[in-house]
Amino acid sequence: MIVIIGATGTIGSMLLERLIDLGVPARALSREPEKLRDQIGEKGRLTIEVASADASDPESLRRAFAGASQLFLSMSNSPIQVELETSIIQIAVEAGIRHIVKISSPAYEKRSPVAVAGWHQKIEKTLSESGLTHTVLRPYAFMQNLLRLASTITTQNVFFGAMGDSACNFIDCRDIADVAAEVLTNREVSGQIYTLTGSEIFSYPQIASQLSALLNRPISYINMEPQVLLRNLIEHGHMPPWLANHVVEIQTMSKLVPESPNVTVKRLLGREPRTLNAFLHECVDHFR
């Protein structure tokens, strides 16, 4: 049995869809099980067991882990993430889980520190010391996060950042979920660390150009100094300071640490990853 923590998140919900399509049994955890049952629909209920559990409630996790052999762990980043995931791993060991698949972040860079990457580094260390077989997925920037730029694109035809002309890796979350399904169902590729990217790198000016062509109107990217972007995200984007700081740290890193795509998704799935151009075409109405 596969237990899924993060079943209502972006990657977790897409993983559930993939497992449902494959007919693979799983137990999906949620603090709101009825909403999750509605999410997976009638087809999903044939193979997906929904259980009530809370990551901060050890007893609920012990009940949910009973009889399971694998755990998919994908939690939203938060200042208490290290505490929560460390506890989850310890409970998984006690419950007899044999394999954990964790969604992590690109490797921590001393040249340009990202606090959240440091959190994941600590959690990965706990995993490596747990004695369990573990597979770590380190995806780069989610294409789906570009939808957060829609509010200013739709109202002002602009979006903001602090990356200058630096090109970044982007990956569709559906490809991350497909990789997760593969490592959960194919022992031959489990037990490794995989850095996941799309097949191309893009800068924000290039994305603005693609959106301009798709929307048939000029879309501009406005570059800001990191501290100006930080204030903008907090004051106008209403982000909590830790999250705004995370966004700025990632964009600062992209200027200092060159990024390049790899072929990991193609190697694991036997196909090319989804392209940014296809994603933007699919989601174009969000930016109109």
Wavefront OBJ file of the C-alpha trace (Angstrom):
o trace
v 0.000 0.000 0.000
v 1.197 3.508 -0.888
v 0.348 6.298 1.562
v 0.190 9.809 0.135
v 0.831 12.911 2.238
v 0.060 16.046 0.265
v -2.786 14.516 -1.733
v -4.572 17.848 -2.174
v -1.422 19.729 -3.199
v -0.414 20.440 -6.778
v 1.906 17.466 -7.204
v 0.017 15.133 -4.859
v -3.312 15.623 -6.621
v -1.665 14.961 -9.995
v 0.006 11.847 -8.601
v -3.401 10.602 -7.444
v -4.767 11.078 -10.969
v -1.865 9.068 -12.380
v -2.256 6.236 -9.865
v -5.993 6.127 -10.554
v -5.298 5.821 -14.283
v -2.804 3.015 -13.576
v -5.187 1.247 -11.190
v -2.616 1.331 -8.381
v -4.109 1.164 -4.859
v -3.162 3.988 -2.500
v -4.247 5.590 0.757
v -4.542 9.368 0.520
v -4.464 11.400 3.721
v -6.318 14.629 4.402
v -7.579 16.732 7.271
v -10.764 17.114 5.188
v -11.419 13.606 3.843
v -14.834 14.386 2.369
v -13.353 17.105 0.148
v -10.663 14.678 -0.985
v -13.269 12.047 -1.818
v -15.045 14.629 -3.973
v -11.702 15.471 -5.614
v -10.951 11.911 -6.715
v -14.504 11.172 -7.869
v -16.232 7.832 -8.328
v -13.472 6.313 -10.459
v -10.859 7.196 -7.871
v -12.786 5.606 -5.059
v -12.340 2.205 -6.714
v -8.608 2.166 -5.896
v -7.951 5.113 -3.570
v -8.688 4.840 0.131
v -9.146 8.216 1.818
v -8.086 8.498 5.458
v -8.403 11.339 7.934
v -4.999 12.405 9.255
v -3.050 15.500 10.225
v 0.715 15.825 9.772
v 0.945 17.445 13.205
v -0.981 14.602 14.901
v 1.308 11.563 15.389
v -1.489 9.224 16.441
v -3.479 9.911 13.282
v -0.365 9.200 11.211
v 0.298 5.931 13.015
v -3.227 4.799 12.181
v -2.868 5.935 8.571
v 0.485 4.185 8.087
v -0.760 0.805 9.342
v -0.142 -1.911 6.775
v 1.560 0.428 4.282
v 4.938 -0.198 2.676
v 5.565 3.083 0.853
v 5.083 6.767 1.630
v 4.909 9.698 -0.757
v 5.807 12.870 1.122
v 5.017 16.242 -0.446
v 4.269 19.070 1.944
v 3.901 22.785 1.327
v 6.983 24.725 2.310
v 6.626 26.371 5.713
v 8.807 27.464 8.631
v 7.789 24.305 10.522
v 8.518 21.950 7.627
v 11.691 20.447 9.102
v 9.905 19.675 12.360
v 6.868 18.137 10.649
v 8.672 16.040 8.050
v 11.290 14.818 10.523
v 8.484 13.595 12.772
v 6.687 11.961 9.835
v 9.842 10.069 8.840
v 10.363 8.832 12.397
v 6.752 7.625 12.621
v 7.104 5.936 9.211
v 10.133 4.003 10.480
v 8.211 2.865 13.551
v 5.202 1.880 11.426
v 7.209 -0.374 9.122
v 7.223 1.815 6.009
v 10.043 0.553 3.775
v 10.323 3.234 1.051
v 9.762 7.002 1.150
v 9.536 9.224 -1.915
v 10.141 12.823 -0.918
v 9.570 15.970 -2.936
v 12.549 18.165 -2.154
v 14.183 21.186 -3.785
v 17.250 21.759 -5.937
v 20.430 21.188 -3.962
v 21.463 23.816 -1.420
v 23.967 26.266 -2.907
v 26.486 27.877 -0.565
v 27.236 30.452 -3.271
v 23.679 31.719 -3.117
v 21.809 30.302 -0.100
v 18.083 29.608 -0.283
v 16.634 29.039 3.181
v 13.974 26.582 2.020
v 16.626 24.487 0.251
v 18.425 24.374 3.594
v 15.282 23.027 5.238
v 15.051 20.266 2.644
v 18.739 19.497 3.111
v 18.094 18.822 6.800
v 15.098 16.608 5.998
v 17.097 14.662 3.411
v 19.767 14.078 6.066
v 17.102 12.623 8.364
v 15.990 10.358 5.524
v 19.533 9.177 4.822
v 19.994 8.331 8.523
v 16.623 6.569 8.830
v 17.744 3.287 7.326
v 14.786 3.326 4.916
v 15.044 3.087 1.165
v 14.308 6.600 -0.041
v 13.922 8.350 -3.359
v 14.393 12.110 -3.440
v 12.903 14.186 -6.250
v 14.455 17.635 -6.641
v 12.347 19.555 -9.160
v 13.198 23.027 -10.385
v 10.649 25.846 -10.854
v 7.067 24.691 -11.422
v 5.447 25.910 -14.640
v 2.198 26.056 -12.672
v 3.683 28.797 -10.471
v 3.747 31.095 -13.512
v -0.019 31.355 -13.069
v 0.728 33.573 -10.059
v 1.855 36.229 -12.534
v -1.611 36.380 -14.099
v -3.039 39.128 -11.880
v -0.724 41.883 -13.152
v -0.602 40.472 -16.677
v -4.399 40.619 -17.001
v -4.695 44.098 -15.488
v -1.442 45.838 -16.463
v 0.147 43.684 -19.203
v 3.280 43.363 -17.079
v 4.901 41.057 -14.548
v 7.763 41.638 -12.162
v 10.850 39.832 -10.961
v 14.513 40.176 -10.061
v 16.120 37.658 -12.420
v 17.277 40.026 -15.151
v 17.983 38.024 -18.317
v 19.047 34.820 -16.516
v 17.519 31.645 -17.892
v 15.875 29.144 -15.559
v 14.762 25.547 -15.548
v 11.003 25.041 -15.510
v 9.100 21.777 -15.175
v 5.425 20.887 -15.443
v 4.133 19.449 -12.150
v 2.439 16.670 -14.104
v 5.879 15.420 -15.114
v 6.971 15.456 -11.464
v 3.875 13.438 -10.566
v 4.539 10.982 -13.400
v 8.096 10.489 -12.156
v 6.777 9.977 -8.623
v 4.378 7.309 -9.895
v 7.244 5.605 -11.722
v 9.546 5.422 -8.697
v 6.658 4.194 -6.524
v 5.766 1.373 -8.909
v 9.170 0.398 -10.343
v 11.713 -0.806 -7.804
v 14.490 -0.687 -10.397
v 14.498 3.123 -10.380
v 13.809 3.724 -6.666
v 16.376 4.580 -4.023
v 18.027 7.417 -5.946
v 18.192 11.218 -5.947
v 16.744 12.743 -9.121
v 17.037 16.378 -10.159
v 14.084 17.148 -12.434
v 13.862 19.793 -15.161
v 12.070 20.393 -18.404
v 13.921 20.127 -21.706
v 14.639 23.865 -22.103
v 15.593 26.920 -20.059
v 13.789 30.255 -20.293
v 14.308 33.793 -19.050
v 11.459 36.033 -17.956
v 11.927 38.289 -21.031
v 11.530 35.184 -23.217
v 8.363 34.206 -21.352
v 7.031 37.747 -21.839
v 7.686 37.366 -25.565
v 5.842 34.033 -25.696
v 2.875 35.488 -23.827
v 2.808 38.522 -26.131
v 2.514 36.243 -29.155
v -0.135 34.056 -27.522
v -2.267 36.945 -26.265
v -1.756 39.147 -29.323
v -0.841 42.114 -27.133
v 2.485 43.300 -25.707
v 3.393 41.796 -22.329
v 6.406 43.282 -20.545
v 8.733 41.985 -17.890
v 9.916 44.629 -15.428
v 13.094 43.785 -13.549
v 13.460 45.020 -9.971
v 16.207 45.123 -7.417
v 15.780 42.206 -4.985
v 14.819 44.385 -2.002
v 12.274 46.269 -4.109
v 10.731 42.975 -5.259
v 10.676 41.758 -1.644
v 8.694 44.810 -0.509
v 6.379 44.483 -3.504
v 5.604 40.824 -2.749
v 4.853 41.579 0.895
v 2.926 44.833 0.458
v 1.091 44.174 -2.807
v 1.277 40.397 -3.164
v 0.335 39.910 0.507
v 2.906 37.140 0.911
v 4.180 36.225 4.359
v 7.738 37.555 4.728
v 9.359 34.094 4.753
v 7.689 33.177 1.433
v 8.501 36.526 -0.192
v 12.088 36.102 0.912
v 12.093 32.601 -0.602
v 10.952 33.923 -3.988
v 13.648 36.608 -3.945
v 16.334 34.132 -2.887
v 15.450 31.791 -5.756
v 15.556 34.603 -8.292
v 18.846 35.881 -6.905
v 20.318 32.393 -7.135
v 19.264 32.072 -10.776
v 21.502 35.043 -11.612
v 24.515 33.671 -9.731
v 24.264 29.925 -10.425
v 23.727 29.064 -14.120
v 20.968 26.535 -14.764
v 20.752 23.960 -17.519
v 18.212 21.239 -18.352
v 18.871 17.528 -17.936
v 17.400 14.366 -19.458
v 16.229 12.706 -16.226
v 12.507 12.917 -17.001
v 13.034 11.448 -20.462
v 15.228 8.670 -19.064
v 12.690 7.688 -16.396
v 9.496 8.080 -18.412
v 10.676 7.229 -21.928
v 9.323 10.481 -23.337
v 10.211 14.143 -23.481
v 8.961 16.359 -20.647
v 6.084 18.709 -21.335
v 7.185 22.013 -22.865
v 6.658 25.515 -21.548
v 5.143 26.517 -24.870
v 2.522 23.773 -24.567
v 1.799 24.733 -20.952
v 1.275 28.407 -21.829
v -1.012 27.475 -24.729
v -3.036 25.262 -22.394
v -3.342 27.961 -19.727
v -3.583 31.033 -21.972
v -7.058 31.984 -20.722
v -5.612 32.652 -17.256
v -3.622 35.542 -18.747
v -6.320 37.134 -20.936
l 1 2 3 4 5 6 7 8 9 10 11 12 13 14 15 16 17 18 19 20 21 22 23 24 25 26 27 28 29 30 31 32 33 34 35 36 37 38 39 40 41 42 43 44 45 46 47 48 49 50 51 52 53 54 55 56 57 58 59 60 61 62 63 64 65 66 67 68 69 70 71 72 73 74 75 76 77 78 79 80 81 82 83 84 85 86 87 88 89 90 91 92 93 94 95 96 97 98 99 100 101 102 103 104 105 106 107 108 109 110 111 112 113 114 115 116 117 118 119 120 121 122 123 124 125 126 127 128 129 130 131 132 133 134 135 136 137 138 139 140 141 142 143 144 145 146 147 148 149 150 151 152 153 154 155 156 157 158 159 160 161 162 163 164 165 166 167 168 169 170 171 172 173 174 175 176 177 178 179 180 181 182 183 184 185 186 187 188 189 190 191 192 193 194 195 196 197 198 199 200 201 202 203 204 205 206 207 208 209 210 211 212 213 214 215 216 217 218 219 220 221 222 223 224 225 226 227 228 229 230 231 232 233 234 235 236 237 238 239 240 241 242 243 244 245 246 247 248 249 250 251 252 253 254 255 256 257 258 259 260 261 262 263 264 265 266 267 268 269 270 271 272 273 274 275 276 277 278 279 280 281 282 283 284 285 286 287 288
